[in-house]
């Protein structure tokens, strides 16, 4: 009996026609989305798209990229069923089908993450998903009563236990990178923490505190996925962090989750909603936090405007952030704002990124150098090394090649043993920036490039 020919995928053909995009342009967008998600092996082309329309099923990861590519072109979310790809891709994590309740959604996400049969790491980063938190009203709606899974009452000690575990996981993350103990974080979040969230609480303050603690840990889970280059997965944890924070504090803490969504988008070069996210985060936060914490939100606004080509509001927001830092008192800020490090270090880092986007390389160099000085390489080797890599990049862009090579060598010293896609990307960027100087035969460049190549050849992929 001959092999049965696949049935043409009429749904996919209709969506492509509706988007008004050529097969070649669609394939280009798929490759771009794959790159955003840390996948540089994607080879989709117009022939690939033609095969899929004819009925051949793409690989699961490629199906996710195809789905997001069409969603971006159409300007609305799509499901796999909308493009006729449900039969062979049921094990792909469906972020469009996530439960609306934050606790159920968190448990669903965590179980899918640790289930090796579910291809959640292939979930694509979604531009449309950034609109979800922007559409949620700031006013806190009381969570509906749920079936309680615990008979014991959740108290302040349980809240502190979650906070202590988050601090321990975060300290290990700073030393060893996002690839270290990521599964342990997710397992704890999806089991112990969701059990607490389903429990009976001593009082409403304790309930809010537990949801806030869970939001911090979900944020860390997202950060670890972000550090490994799993952009779509990281986005899902950040969205869950936003949902949980909204139950605890729908203003400042929820605004902090909006802030990281904006920064992730900027890191990926997706600027469509960054200014909106930054503005909404600021609106939720003003007057509700101390000056040093408020400065973080102004920094997000500065970088978002710079990335979007709006220099005047970018400079104004950056100036406001600096004023707030100078006025800041030494009082302890909220725990959810403390995980990212001291305000001065974050000011310098984001100011450097902002000034770099604005083309002020000399000022950006000063800020990146300031950021590096803020970190102890023994306790924070990753962020210290990445700060040095940023500094070296601005030095190289100004033509200070010998100085940049020295700085990059110092950065490479701090990257050994760290499981992080961001450090790997920094080394790849190093080689790209040195390409023209390598061809000129500069000795320091040749030595540094050879060292970087050796590191890349032996580094485990995240």
C-alpha positions as CSV (number, residue, x, y, z in Angstrom):
1,X,0.0,0.0,0.0
2,X,1.4,3.4,-1.0
3,X,2.1,6.1,1.5
4,X,-0.9,8.4,2.1
5,X,-0.4,12.0,1.0
6,X,-1.0,14.6,3.8
7,X,-4.1,16.6,3.6
8,X,-3.5,20.3,2.7
9,X,-3.7,22.6,5.7
10,X,-6.5,25.0,4.7
11,X,-6.5,26.8,8.1
12,X,-2.9,27.7,7.7
13,X,-3.4,28.8,4.1
14,X,-6.2,31.1,5.2
15,X,-4.3,32.6,8.1
16,X,-1.3,33.4,5.8
17,X,-3.6,34.9,3.2
18,X,-5.4,37.0,5.9
19,X,-2.0,38.3,7.1
20,X,-1.1,39.3,3.6
21,X,2.4,38.0,3.9
22,X,4.6,36.1,1.4
23,X,6.0,32.7,2.3
24,X,9.5,34.2,2.2
25,X,8.6,37.0,4.6
26,X,6.8,34.7,7.0
27,X,9.9,32.4,7.1
28,X,12.0,35.4,7.8
29,X,9.8,36.3,10.8
30,X,10.0,32.7,12.0
31,X,13.8,32.8,12.0
32,X,13.7,36.2,13.8
33,X,11.4,34.8,16.6
34,X,13.6,31.7,16.9
35,X,16.6,33.9,17.4
36,X,14.7,35.8,20.1
37,X,14.1,32.5,21.9
38,X,17.8,31.5,21.7
39,X,17.4,29.2,18.8
40,X,19.9,30.0,16.0
41,X,19.5,26.7,14.2
42,X,16.1,27.5,12.7
43,X,16.3,27.2,8.9
44,X,12.7,27.9,7.8
45,X,12.4,29.2,4.3
46,X,9.6,29.8,1.8
47,X,9.8,26.1,0.7
48,X,9.3,25.1,4.3
49,X,6.1,27.2,4.5
50,X,4.9,25.7,1.3
51,X,5.4,22.2,2.7
52,X,3.4,23.1,5.8
53,X,0.5,24.5,3.8
54,X,0.6,21.3,1.7
55,X,0.0,19.4,5.0
56,X,3.4,18.5,6.4
57,X,3.6,19.2,10.1
58,X,6.5,21.4,11.3
59,X,8.6,20.4,14.3
60,X,7.0,21.4,17.6
61,X,9.4,24.3,18.3
62,X,8.9,25.5,14.7
63,X,5.1,25.3,15.1
64,X,5.4,27.7,18.1
65,X,7.5,30.2,16.1
66,X,5.0,29.9,13.2
67,X,2.1,30.6,15.5
68,X,3.7,33.7,17.0
69,X,4.8,34.9,13.6
70,X,1.3,34.9,12.3
71,X,-0.1,36.4,15.5
72,X,2.3,39.3,15.1
73,X,1.3,39.8,11.5
74,X,-2.4,39.7,12.3
75,X,-2.1,41.7,15.5
76,X,-4.1,39.2,17.6
77,X,-3.5,36.0,19.6
78,X,-3.9,32.7,17.8
79,X,-4.1,29.1,19.0
80,X,-2.5,26.0,17.3
81,X,-6.0,25.0,16.2
82,X,-6.4,28.3,14.4
83,X,-3.5,27.3,12.1
84,X,-4.5,23.6,11.8
85,X,-1.7,22.2,13.9
86,X,-3.3,20.4,16.8
87,X,-2.9,16.7,16.0
88,X,0.8,16.3,16.2
89,X,1.6,19.1,18.7
90,X,-0.7,18.4,21.7
91,X,2.3,18.3,24.0
92,X,3.4,21.8,23.3
93,X,2.5,24.1,26.1
94,X,-0.5,26.3,25.2
95,X,-0.1,29.7,26.9
96,X,-3.4,30.9,25.3
97,X,-5.2,28.2,27.3
98,X,-3.8,29.2,30.7
99,X,-6.3,29.3,33.6
100,X,-7.4,32.8,34.7
101,X,-7.0,32.1,38.4
102,X,-3.4,33.0,39.4
103,X,-2.9,29.9,41.7
104,X,-4.2,27.4,39.2
105,X,-2.2,29.1,36.4
106,X,1.0,28.9,38.5
107,X,0.5,25.2,39.3
108,X,-0.4,24.5,35.6
109,X,2.8,26.3,34.4
110,X,5.0,24.6,37.0
111,X,3.8,21.1,36.3
112,X,4.2,21.7,32.5
113,X,7.8,23.0,33.1
114,X,8.9,19.9,35.1
115,X,7.1,17.5,32.8
116,X,9.7,16.4,30.3
117,X,7.1,15.3,27.9
118,X,5.7,18.8,27.5
119,X,7.7,21.0,25.2
120,X,7.3,24.1,27.3
121,X,10.8,25.4,26.6
122,X,9.8,25.8,23.0
123,X,7.0,28.2,23.9
124,X,7.6,31.3,21.8
125,X,7.9,34.8,23.2
126,X,4.6,36.6,22.6
127,X,4.2,40.3,21.8
128,X,0.4,39.9,22.3
129,X,0.9,38.6,25.8
130,X,2.4,42.0,26.9
131,X,-1.1,43.5,26.5
132,X,-2.6,41.2,29.1
133,X,-1.4,43.0,32.2
134,X,-2.1,46.4,30.6
135,X,-5.7,45.5,30.3
136,X,-6.1,44.4,33.9
137,X,-7.6,47.2,36.1
138,X,-5.4,48.5,38.8
139,X,-8.2,48.2,41.4
140,X,-7.8,45.0,43.4
141,X,-10.6,42.6,42.9
142,X,-10.9,40.1,45.7
143,X,-10.0,36.6,44.8
144,X,-12.9,34.2,44.5
145,X,-13.3,31.7,47.3
146,X,-11.5,28.4,46.4
147,X,-11.5,24.9,47.7
148,X,-8.9,24.8,50.4
149,X,-6.3,22.0,50.0
150,X,-4.9,22.4,53.5
151,X,-6.5,22.0,56.8
152,X,-3.8,23.8,58.7
153,X,-3.8,27.6,58.8
154,X,-1.0,29.4,56.9
155,X,0.8,31.8,59.1
156,X,3.6,34.3,59.2
157,X,6.2,31.5,59.6
158,X,5.2,30.0,56.3
159,X,5.5,33.3,54.6
160,X,9.0,33.7,56.0
161,X,9.9,30.2,54.9
162,X,9.1,31.1,51.3
163,X,11.0,34.3,51.5
164,X,14.1,32.5,53.0
165,X,14.0,29.9,50.2
166,X,13.8,32.7,47.6
167,X,16.8,34.5,49.1
168,X,18.8,31.2,49.1
169,X,17.8,30.4,45.5
170,X,18.6,33.9,44.4
171,X,22.1,33.9,46.0
172,X,22.9,30.6,44.2
173,X,21.6,32.1,41.0
174,X,23.9,35.1,41.3
175,X,26.9,32.9,41.8
176,X,26.2,30.0,39.3
177,X,23.7,31.3,36.8
178,X,20.2,30.5,35.7
179,X,20.9,26.9,34.8
180,X,21.8,26.0,38.4
181,X,18.8,24.6,40.4
182,X,16.2,26.0,38.1
183,X,14.2,22.7,38.4
184,X,14.4,22.9,42.2
185,X,12.9,26.5,42.1
186,X,10.1,25.4,39.9
187,X,9.3,22.3,41.9
188,X,9.2,24.3,45.1
189,X,7.0,26.9,43.5
190,X,4.6,24.5,41.9
191,X,4.2,22.2,45.0
192,X,4.9,23.7,48.4
193,X,4.1,27.3,47.5
194,X,0.9,26.6,45.6
195,X,-0.2,24.5,48.5
196,X,0.3,27.5,50.8
197,X,-1.6,29.7,48.4
198,X,-4.6,27.3,48.5
199,X,-4.6,27.2,52.3
200,X,-6.6,28.9,55.0
201,X,-4.9,32.1,56.2
202,X,-4.7,33.5,59.7
203,X,-5.8,36.9,58.4
204,X,-5.9,38.9,55.2
205,X,-2.5,40.5,55.8
206,X,-1.0,37.1,55.9
207,X,-2.8,36.1,52.7
208,X,-1.4,39.2,50.9
209,X,2.0,38.5,52.3
210,X,2.0,34.9,51.0
211,X,0.9,36.0,47.6
212,X,3.6,38.6,47.6
213,X,6.2,36.1,48.5
214,X,5.0,33.7,45.8
215,X,5.2,36.5,43.3
216,X,8.8,37.1,44.2
217,X,9.6,33.4,43.7
218,X,7.7,33.3,40.4
219,X,9.8,36.4,39.3
220,X,13.0,34.5,40.2
221,X,11.8,31.5,38.2
222,X,11.2,33.8,35.2
223,X,14.6,35.4,35.7
224,X,16.3,32.0,35.6
225,X,14.6,31.1,32.4
226,X,15.4,34.6,31.0
227,X,19.1,34.0,31.9
228,X,19.0,30.7,30.0
229,X,17.6,32.3,26.9
230,X,14.2,30.7,27.3
231,X,12.3,33.9,26.4
232,X,8.8,32.5,26.1
233,X,9.0,30.5,29.3
234,X,10.4,33.5,31.2
235,X,7.6,35.6,29.9
236,X,5.0,33.1,31.3
237,X,6.6,33.2,34.8
238,X,6.7,37.0,34.7
239,X,3.0,37.1,33.8
240,X,2.3,34.7,36.7
241,X,4.3,37.0,39.0
242,X,2.2,39.9,37.9
243,X,-1.0,38.0,38.7
244,X,0.2,37.0,42.1
245,X,1.5,40.4,42.9
246,X,-1.8,41.9,42.0
247,X,-3.4,39.8,44.7
248,X,-0.9,41.2,47.3
249,X,-0.4,44.8,46.1
250,X,-2.0,45.7,42.8
251,X,-0.1,48.9,42.6
252,X,3.6,49.0,43.5
253,X,4.4,45.3,43.5
254,X,2.3,44.5,40.4
255,X,4.0,47.5,38.8
256,X,7.4,45.9,39.5
257,X,6.3,42.9,37.4
258,X,5.3,45.2,34.6
259,X,8.8,46.6,34.8
260,X,10.5,43.3,34.2
261,X,8.2,42.5,31.3
262,X,9.3,45.8,29.7
263,X,13.0,45.1,30.3
264,X,12.7,41.6,28.8
265,X,11.1,43.0,25.7
266,X,13.9,45.6,25.3
267,X,16.5,42.9,25.8
268,X,14.9,41.0,22.9
269,X,14.7,44.1,20.8
270,X,10.9,44.2,20.9
271,X,9.8,47.8,21.6
272,X,6.2,47.7,20.6
273,X,4.6,48.1,24.1
274,X,7.6,49.0,26.3
275,X,6.7,52.6,26.8
276,X,3.1,51.6,27.7
277,X,4.4,49.1,30.2
278,X,6.8,51.5,31.7
279,X,4.1,54.3,32.0
280,X,1.6,51.9,33.6
281,X,4.2,50.7,36.1
282,X,5.0,54.3,37.0
283,X,1.3,55.2,37.3
284,X,0.8,52.3,39.7
285,X,3.8,53.1,41.8
286,X,4.0,56.9,42.3
287,X,3.5,57.9,45.9
288,X,3.4,54.3,47.1
289,X,7.2,53.5,47.5
290,X,10.3,55.3,48.7
291,X,12.4,57.4,46.5
292,X,15.1,54.7,45.7
293,X,12.4,52.2,44.6
294,X,10.6,54.8,42.5
295,X,13.9,55.6,40.7
296,X,13.8,52.0,39.3
297,X,10.5,52.8,37.5
298,X,11.8,56.0,36.1
299,X,14.9,54.1,34.8
300,X,12.6,51.7,33.0
301,X,10.8,54.7,31.4
302,X,14.1,56.2,30.4
303,X,15.4,53.1,28.7
304,X,12.0,52.4,27.0
305,X,11.8,55.9,25.5
306,X,15.4,55.7,24.4
307,X,14.8,52.3,22.7
308,X,11.7,53.7,21.1
309,X,13.6,56.7,19.6
310,X,12.3,59.4,22.0
311,X,15.4,61.1,23.4
312,X,13.7,64.0,25.2
313,X,11.5,61.9,27.5
314,X,14.3,59.5,27.9
315,X,16.7,62.2,29.2
316,X,13.9,63.6,31.4
317,X,13.1,60.2,33.0
318,X,16.8,59.5,33.5
319,X,17.3,62.9,35.2
320,X,14.3,62.2,37.5
321,X,15.8,58.8,38.5
322,X,19.1,60.4,39.4
323,X,17.3,63.0,41.5
324,X,15.4,60.4,43.4
325,X,18.6,58.3,44.1
326,X,20.3,61.4,45.4
327,X,17.4,62.1,47.8
328,X,17.0,58.4,48.9
329,X,17.1,57.6,52.5
330,X,18.8,54.5,53.9
331,X,15.5,52.9,54.9
332,X,14.7,49.3,54.0
333,X,12.6,49.0,50.9
334,X,10.1,46.3,50.0
335,X,11.6,42.8,49.7
336,X,10.4,42.4,46.2
337,X,12.5,45.3,45.1
338,X,15.7,44.2,46.9
339,X,16.4,40.9,45.0
340,X,17.8,42.8,42.0
341,X,20.6,44.5,44.1
342,X,21.3,48.0,45.3
343,X,19.6,50.9,43.7
344,X,22.9,52.6,42.7
345,X,24.0,49.6,40.7
346,X,20.7,49.3,38.9
347,X,20.8,53.1,38.2
348,X,24.2,52.8,36.7
349,X,23.3,49.7,34.6
350,X,20.1,51.1,33.2
351,X,21.5,54.6,32.7
352,X,24.4,53.0,30.7
353,X,21.9,51.1,28.5
354,X,19.8,54.2,28.0
355,X,22.8,56.4,27.1
356,X,24.1,53.8,24.8
357,X,20.8,53.7,23.0
358,X,20.9,57.5,22.7
359,X,24.4,57.3,21.2
360,X,26.2,59.0,24.1
361,X,28.9,56.5,24.4
362,X,31.3,58.4,26.6
363,X,28.6,58.9,29.3
364,X,27.4,55.3,28.8
365,X,31.0,54.1,29.5
366,X,31.1,56.0,32.7
367,X,27.8,54.5,33.9
368,X,28.9,50.9,32.9
369,X,32.2,51.4,34.8
370,X,30.1,52.7,37.8
371,X,27.9,49.6,37.6
372,X,30.8,47.2,37.6
373,X,32.3,48.9,40.7
374,X,29.0,48.3,42.6
375,X,29.3,44.5,42.4
376,X,31.5,42.1,44.4
377,X,32.8,39.5,41.9
378,X,32.9,36.9,44.7
379,X,29.2,37.1,45.5
380,X,27.8,38.4,42.1
381,X,30.2,37.1,39.5
382,X,27.7,37.0,36.7
383,X,26.4,40.5,36.9
384,X,29.9,41.8,37.5
385,X,31.2,40.1,34.4
386,X,28.2,41.3,32.3
387,X,28.8,44.8,33.6
388,X,32.4,44.6,32.4
389,X,31.2,43.2,29.0
390,X,28.9,46.2,28.6
391,X,31.8,48.5,29.6
392,X,34.1,46.9,27.0
393,X,31.5,47.2,24.3
394,X,31.2,50.9,24.8
395,X,35.0,51.2,24.9
396,X,35.3,49.3,21.6
397,X,32.6,51.4,20.0
398,X,34.7,54.5,20.7
399,X,37.8,52.9,19.1
400,X,39.6,52.2,22.4
401,X,40.4,48.7,21.4
402,X,43.4,47.9,23.6
403,X,41.4,49.1,26.7
404,X,38.3,47.1,25.6
405,X,40.4,43.9,25.2
406,X,41.7,44.3,28.8
407,X,38.2,44.8,30.1
408,X,36.8,41.9,28.1
409,X,39.5,39.6,29.5
410,X,38.5,40.6,33.0
411,X,34.9,39.8,32.1
412,X,35.8,36.4,30.8
413,X,37.7,35.7,34.1
414,X,34.4,36.0,35.9
415,X,32.3,33.9,33.5
416,X,33.9,30.5,34.2
417,X,31.5,28.0,35.6
418,X,28.4,30.1,35.2
419,X,25.4,28.5,33.3
420,X,23.9,31.4,31.6
421,X,22.9,32.2,28.0
422,X,23.4,35.9,28.7
423,X,27.1,35.3,29.4
424,X,27.4,33.2,26.3
425,X,25.7,35.9,24.3
426,X,28.1,38.4,25.7
427,X,31.0,36.3,24.4
428,X,29.4,36.0,21.0
429,X,28.9,39.8,20.9
430,X,32.6,40.3,21.9
431,X,33.7,38.3,18.9
432,X,31.3,40.2,16.6
433,X,32.6,43.6,17.8
434,X,36.2,42.5,17.3
435,X,35.7,41.1,13.8
436,X,37.0,44.1,11.9
437,X,40.0,44.5,14.2
438,X,40.8,40.8,14.0
439,X,41.2,41.1,10.2
440,X,43.8,44.0,10.8
441,X,46.0,41.6,12.8
442,X,45.9,43.5,16.2
443,X,47.8,41.1,18.6
444,X,45.6,41.8,21.7
445,X,42.5,41.2,19.6
446,X,43.8,37.9,18.2
447,X,44.6,36.6,21.7
448,X,41.3,37.7,23.1
449,X,39.3,36.2,20.2
450,X,41.1,32.9,20.5
451,X,40.3,32.8,24.2
452,X,36.7,33.6,23.6
453,X,36.5,30.8,20.9
454,X,37.9,28.3,23.3
455,X,35.4,29.2,26.0
456,X,32.5,28.9,23.5
457,X,33.7,25.5,22.3
458,X,33.8,24.1,25.9
459,X,30.8,25.9,27.4
460,X,27.7,23.6,27.9
461,X,24.6,24.9,26.2
462,X,22.0,26.2,28.7
